[in-house]
Amino acid sequence: MSIEKYEDLNVWKESMKLSIEIYNNLKGCKDYGIKSQLQRSAVSIPSNIAEGYDRGTNKEYINFLNIAKGSCAELRTQLYIAKEVDILPKKTCNNFIDSTKKISAMLYNLIQVRKDKF
């Protein structure tokens, strides 16, 4: 499959899916501090992938992929907290945490490809 736009990237698709699921699962959350943090870090992942893709250079793209990877780690940390203080059900948090690990690995692989081949 050819990648012609950032919407073709599987890592962007996965991070969009996670972001939407985070939003949907927090609709009734009254803890606006953690809710906002979770939403902002979740949205940051696909947003930085998209922004980096549309930048002019490979160096900038890699930088934004690294930012997305950092946001993914930030989100995972917030999910651990949300799980411990019962903001979200433990099973839901564990599924989200697994997704962040998958997305982080995908980002790492994409960063390596961009470093090695471009």
C-alpha positions as CSV (number, residue, x, y, z in Angstrom):
1,M,0.0,0.0,0.0
2,S,1.3,3.4,-1.0
3,I,1.4,6.2,1.6
4,E,0.3,9.4,-0.2
5,K,-1.1,11.3,2.8
6,Y,-0.9,11.1,6.6
7,E,-4.4,9.6,6.6
8,D,-2.9,6.5,4.9
9,L,-0.6,5.8,7.9
10,N,-1.7,3.0,10.2
11,V,-0.2,4.7,13.2
12,W,-2.3,7.8,12.5
13,K,-5.4,5.6,12.1
14,E,-4.7,3.8,15.4
15,S,-4.1,7.0,17.3
16,M,-7.2,8.6,15.9
17,K,-9.2,5.5,17.0
18,L,-7.7,5.7,20.5
19,S,-8.4,9.5,20.7
20,I,-12.0,9.0,19.8
21,E,-12.4,6.2,22.3
22,I,-10.9,8.3,25.1
23,Y,-13.3,11.1,24.3
24,N,-16.3,8.8,24.2
25,N,-15.4,7.1,27.5
26,L,-14.9,10.4,29.3
27,K,-18.3,12.0,28.4
28,G,-19.7,11.6,31.9
29,C,-16.4,12.3,33.8
30,K,-16.8,15.1,36.3
31,D,-13.1,15.3,37.1
32,Y,-12.3,18.0,34.6
33,G,-8.6,18.2,35.4
34,I,-7.7,14.6,34.5
35,K,-10.4,14.6,31.8
36,S,-8.8,17.5,30.0
37,Q,-5.3,16.1,30.4
38,L,-6.3,12.7,29.0
39,Q,-8.1,14.3,26.1
40,R,-5.3,16.7,25.2
41,S,-2.6,14.1,25.3
42,A,-4.7,11.7,23.3
43,V,-5.4,14.3,20.6
44,S,-1.8,15.3,20.5
45,I,-0.7,12.0,19.1
46,P,-2.5,12.0,15.7
47,S,-2.2,15.7,15.5
48,N,1.6,15.6,15.7
49,I,1.8,12.7,13.3
50,A,-0.2,14.8,10.8
51,E,1.7,18.0,11.4
52,G,5.0,16.3,11.0
53,Y,4.0,14.6,7.8
54,D,3.0,17.8,6.2
55,R,6.3,19.6,7.2
56,G,8.9,20.2,4.6
57,T,11.8,18.1,5.8
58,N,12.4,14.6,7.1
59,K,14.2,16.1,10.1
60,E,11.0,18.0,11.1
61,Y,8.9,14.9,10.4
62,I,11.0,12.8,12.8
63,N,10.8,15.6,15.4
64,F,7.0,15.6,15.3
65,L,6.9,11.8,15.4
66,N,9.1,12.0,18.6
67,I,6.7,14.5,20.1
68,A,3.8,12.2,19.2
69,K,5.7,9.3,21.0
70,G,6.1,11.5,24.0
71,S,2.4,12.4,24.1
72,C,1.7,8.7,23.9
73,A,3.8,8.1,27.0
74,E,2.1,11.0,28.7
75,L,-1.3,9.5,27.9
76,R,-0.2,6.1,29.2
77,T,0.9,7.7,32.5
78,Q,-2.4,9.5,32.9
79,L,-4.3,6.3,32.2
80,Y,-2.4,4.5,35.0
81,I,-3.5,7.3,37.3
82,A,-7.1,7.2,36.0
83,K,-7.1,3.5,36.6
84,E,-5.9,3.8,40.2
85,V,-8.3,6.6,41.2
86,D,-11.3,4.9,39.4
87,I,-11.8,7.6,36.7
88,L,-12.3,4.8,34.2
89,P,-12.9,1.1,34.7
90,K,-9.7,-0.9,35.1
91,K,-10.4,-3.1,32.1
92,T,-11.0,0.0,29.9
93,C,-7.8,1.6,31.2
94,N,-5.8,-1.6,30.5
95,N,-7.1,-1.8,27.0
96,F,-6.2,1.9,26.4
97,I,-2.8,1.3,28.0
98,D,-2.2,-1.6,25.6
99,S,-3.2,0.6,22.7
100,T,-0.6,3.3,23.8
101,K,2.1,0.6,23.9
102,K,1.1,-0.5,20.4
103,I,1.1,3.0,19.0
104,S,4.4,3.8,20.7
105,A,6.0,0.8,19.1
106,M,4.5,1.8,15.7
107,L,5.9,5.3,16.1
108,Y,9.3,3.9,17.1
109,N,9.4,1.8,14.0
110,L,8.3,4.7,11.7
111,I,11.0,6.9,13.3
112,Q,13.7,4.2,12.6
113,V,12.6,3.9,9.0
114,R,12.6,7.7,8.5
115,K,16.1,7.8,10.0
116,D,17.5,4.9,8.0
117,K,15.9,5.4,4.6
118,F,15.3,9.1,4.1
